[in-house]
């Protein structure tokens, strides 16, 4: 009887000990896929842009694995990418996005949100009415982009501007005129040229192959299209990293 009691006591002691070990384990929550755990030995790359860039960011990260830490704005838990939207939001948020990290390359784009029609200037309530204003006129877009570029230049990172991708006729969703990307890109290119900023011409890259890579009547891209964009973007970034003098 004593032997049985001793066995039970030992079992309870062991069980309590194991529970104690389980409770003492770290309870850190795992961050989502958008969060980057950087390798301090690698250069840091920041991608800023709208949903088009959201479509290729993780693929760029995969392509540059072991060569660079690739970041983009995201929610605190890393579960959702942040859409950098138009230049109006860009001016308001650029300091937050840059943070205090040392950036080696920043690949950035604004345009598709600026040129969409909305119910009021600078707003984000979309419209399909051609009489309604665009979120930012070409002149407003250029003025905002000037401010953003001035802030980006203070980082001493290698800057790469990606031209806005095409809008095909009959595109669904908020009204965007097919001729608008060309107008906004032209304004942006003047600013980039004046500031000696490299161009990743995604508009020209996409134009000949839209039927293959872009969704029908949509500004967004198929998975194949996002992969093609990622390969283009990763290639440009990798070349920029190779050319950048080491500190």
C-alpha positions as CSV (number, residue, x, y, z in Angstrom):
1,X,0.0,0.0,0.0
2,X,2.9,2.3,0.9
3,X,4.5,1.5,-2.5
4,X,1.3,2.5,-4.3
5,X,1.1,5.8,-2.4
6,X,4.7,6.5,-3.2
7,X,4.2,5.8,-6.9
8,X,1.2,8.1,-7.0
9,X,3.1,10.9,-5.2
10,X,6.0,10.6,-7.7
11,X,3.7,10.7,-10.6
12,X,2.0,13.9,-9.3
13,X,5.4,15.5,-8.7
14,X,6.5,14.7,-12.2
15,X,3.3,16.0,-13.7
16,X,3.5,19.3,-11.8
17,X,7.1,19.7,-12.8
18,X,6.3,19.3,-16.5
19,X,3.4,21.8,-16.2
20,X,5.7,24.2,-14.6
21,X,8.2,23.8,-17.5
22,X,5.5,24.4,-20.0
23,X,4.3,27.6,-18.3
24,X,7.9,29.0,-18.1
25,X,8.4,28.7,-21.9
26,X,8.5,32.0,-23.9
27,X,5.1,33.1,-25.1
28,X,6.2,35.3,-28.0
29,X,3.6,35.4,-30.8
30,X,4.9,34.4,-34.3
31,X,4.8,37.3,-36.7
32,X,3.1,37.1,-40.0
33,X,4.8,36.6,-43.4
34,X,5.2,40.3,-44.1
35,X,7.5,40.8,-41.2
36,X,11.2,40.4,-42.0
37,X,13.8,39.0,-39.6
38,X,16.8,40.7,-40.9
39,X,20.3,39.3,-41.2
40,X,22.6,42.1,-39.9
41,X,25.3,41.0,-42.4
42,X,23.0,41.8,-45.4
43,X,22.0,45.1,-46.9
44,X,18.5,46.5,-46.3
45,X,16.0,47.0,-49.1
46,X,12.7,48.9,-48.7
47,X,9.9,48.5,-51.2
48,X,7.2,51.3,-51.2
49,X,4.1,51.2,-53.5
50,X,0.5,50.2,-53.9
51,X,-1.1,46.8,-54.4
52,X,0.9,46.1,-57.5
53,X,4.1,46.1,-55.4
54,X,2.3,44.1,-52.7
55,X,1.8,41.5,-55.4
56,X,5.6,41.2,-56.0
57,X,7.2,42.0,-52.7
58,X,7.3,38.5,-51.1
59,X,8.5,37.1,-54.5
60,X,11.3,39.7,-54.5
61,X,12.3,38.7,-51.0
62,X,12.5,35.0,-52.1
63,X,14.6,36.0,-55.2
64,X,17.0,38.0,-53.0
65,X,17.2,35.5,-50.2
66,X,20.8,35.5,-48.8
67,X,21.6,38.7,-50.7
68,X,19.4,41.4,-49.0
69,X,16.8,41.9,-46.3
70,X,13.6,43.0,-48.1
71,X,11.0,45.1,-46.2
72,X,7.8,46.8,-47.0
73,X,5.3,48.6,-44.7
74,X,3.0,46.2,-42.9
75,X,0.8,45.9,-39.9
76,X,2.4,45.5,-36.5
77,X,1.7,41.7,-36.4
78,X,3.2,41.3,-39.9
79,X,0.0,39.6,-41.1
80,X,-1.0,42.3,-43.7
81,X,0.9,44.5,-46.1
82,X,0.2,48.2,-46.0
83,X,-0.9,49.8,-49.2
84,X,1.1,53.0,-49.7
85,X,-1.8,54.3,-51.8
86,X,-1.3,57.7,-53.5
87,X,1.2,60.5,-53.0
88,X,-1.2,62.3,-50.6
89,X,-0.7,59.4,-48.1
90,X,2.9,59.2,-49.1
91,X,3.7,62.7,-47.9
92,X,1.8,62.0,-44.6
93,X,3.4,58.6,-44.0
94,X,7.0,58.6,-45.4
95,X,8.7,59.3,-42.1
96,X,6.9,56.4,-40.4
97,X,7.7,54.0,-43.3
98,X,11.4,54.9,-43.3
99,X,11.7,54.6,-39.5
100,X,15.2,54.6,-38.1
101,X,16.6,51.7,-40.1
102,X,19.6,52.3,-42.4
103,X,18.4,51.7,-45.9
104,X,20.8,50.6,-48.8
105,X,18.2,50.6,-51.6
106,X,14.7,52.0,-51.7
107,X,12.5,50.9,-54.7
108,X,9.4,53.1,-54.8
109,X,6.3,54.0,-56.9
110,X,3.2,56.1,-56.7
111,X,0.6,56.7,-59.4
112,X,-2.3,54.3,-59.7
113,X,-4.1,55.8,-56.7
114,X,-3.3,59.4,-57.6
115,X,-4.9,59.0,-61.1
116,X,-8.1,57.2,-60.0
117,X,-11.4,59.2,-59.7
118,X,-12.7,59.9,-56.2
119,X,-15.7,61.7,-54.8
120,X,-13.6,64.6,-53.5
121,X,-10.1,65.9,-54.2
122,X,-7.5,64.1,-52.1
123,X,-10.1,61.6,-50.8
124,X,-10.2,57.8,-51.1
125,X,-13.9,57.2,-51.7
126,X,-13.7,55.8,-55.3
127,X,-15.9,56.9,-58.1
128,X,-16.8,55.7,-61.6
129,X,-18.0,59.1,-62.7
130,X,-15.7,60.9,-65.1
131,X,-17.0,64.3,-63.8
132,X,-15.6,63.5,-60.4
133,X,-12.0,64.6,-59.6
134,X,-8.9,62.4,-59.5
135,X,-7.3,61.9,-56.2
136,X,-4.3,64.0,-57.2
137,X,-4.0,66.0,-60.4
138,X,-0.7,65.6,-62.4
139,X,0.5,68.9,-60.9
140,X,-0.5,67.8,-57.3
141,X,1.1,64.4,-57.9
142,X,4.4,66.1,-59.0
143,X,4.4,68.5,-56.0
144,X,3.8,65.6,-53.6
145,X,6.4,63.4,-55.3
146,X,8.9,66.3,-55.0
147,X,8.4,66.3,-51.2
148,X,8.7,62.5,-51.0
149,X,11.9,62.4,-53.0
150,X,13.4,65.1,-50.9
151,X,12.8,63.0,-47.8
152,X,14.0,59.8,-49.5
153,X,17.3,61.5,-50.5
154,X,18.1,62.2,-46.9
155,X,18.5,58.4,-46.3
156,X,21.5,58.2,-48.5
157,X,20.0,55.0,-50.0
158,X,20.2,54.1,-53.6
159,X,16.8,55.3,-54.9
160,X,15.0,53.5,-57.7
161,X,11.6,54.8,-59.0
162,X,9.3,52.3,-60.7
163,X,7.0,53.8,-63.4
164,X,3.3,53.2,-63.0
165,X,2.0,50.1,-64.8
166,X,-0.7,50.4,-67.5
167,X,-4.4,50.8,-67.3
168,X,-6.2,48.9,-70.1
169,X,-9.5,50.1,-71.6
170,X,-12.5,48.9,-69.8
171,X,-10.7,48.4,-66.5
172,X,-13.2,47.6,-63.7
173,X,-13.2,49.3,-60.3
174,X,-12.6,53.0,-59.7
175,X,-12.5,54.9,-63.0
176,X,-9.0,55.2,-64.4
177,X,-8.4,56.5,-67.9
178,X,-6.0,54.4,-70.0
179,X,-4.0,57.5,-71.0
180,X,-3.4,58.6,-67.4
181,X,-0.3,56.5,-66.5
182,X,1.6,58.0,-69.4
183,X,0.9,61.6,-68.1
184,X,1.8,60.8,-64.5
185,X,4.9,58.9,-65.5
186,X,6.0,61.8,-67.7
187,X,5.7,64.1,-64.7
188,X,7.5,61.7,-62.4
189,X,10.4,61.1,-64.9
190,X,11.2,64.8,-64.9
191,X,11.6,64.8,-61.2
192,X,13.7,61.6,-61.2
193,X,15.9,63.0,-63.9
194,X,16.5,66.2,-62.0
195,X,17.4,64.2,-58.9
196,X,19.5,61.6,-60.7
197,X,17.3,58.8,-59.6
198,X,17.4,55.4,-61.4
199,X,14.3,54.3,-63.3
200,X,12.8,50.8,-63.3
201,X,10.4,51.2,-66.2
202,X,7.7,48.7,-65.3
203,X,5.3,50.4,-67.7
204,X,7.5,49.6,-70.6
205,X,8.2,46.2,-69.2
206,X,4.5,45.3,-69.0
207,X,3.1,46.9,-72.1
208,X,4.1,44.3,-74.7
209,X,3.0,41.4,-72.5
210,X,-0.2,42.6,-70.8
211,X,-2.3,39.8,-72.3
212,X,0.0,37.3,-70.6
213,X,0.5,38.9,-67.2
214,X,-2.3,41.3,-66.4
215,X,-5.8,40.2,-65.2
216,X,-8.6,41.0,-67.8
217,X,-9.9,44.6,-67.4
218,X,-8.0,45.0,-64.2
219,X,-4.9,47.0,-63.1
220,X,-3.8,44.0,-61.1
221,X,-1.7,41.1,-62.3
222,X,-2.0,37.3,-62.3
223,X,0.4,35.3,-60.2
224,X,2.5,34.7,-63.3
225,X,2.5,38.5,-63.8
226,X,3.5,39.3,-60.3
227,X,6.3,36.7,-60.6
228,X,7.5,38.4,-63.8
229,X,7.4,41.8,-62.1
230,X,9.3,40.4,-59.1
231,X,12.0,39.1,-61.4
232,X,12.4,42.5,-63.0
233,X,12.4,44.4,-59.7
234,X,14.8,41.9,-58.1
235,X,17.2,42.2,-61.0
236,X,17.3,46.0,-60.8
237,X,17.7,45.9,-57.0
238,X,20.5,43.3,-57.2
239,X,22.4,45.4,-59.7
240,X,22.0,48.5,-57.6
241,X,23.3,46.6,-54.5
242,X,26.3,45.4,-56.5
243,X,27.1,48.9,-57.7
244,X,26.7,50.6,-54.3
245,X,30.0,51.3,-52.5
246,X,30.4,49.4,-49.3
247,X,30.6,51.6,-46.1
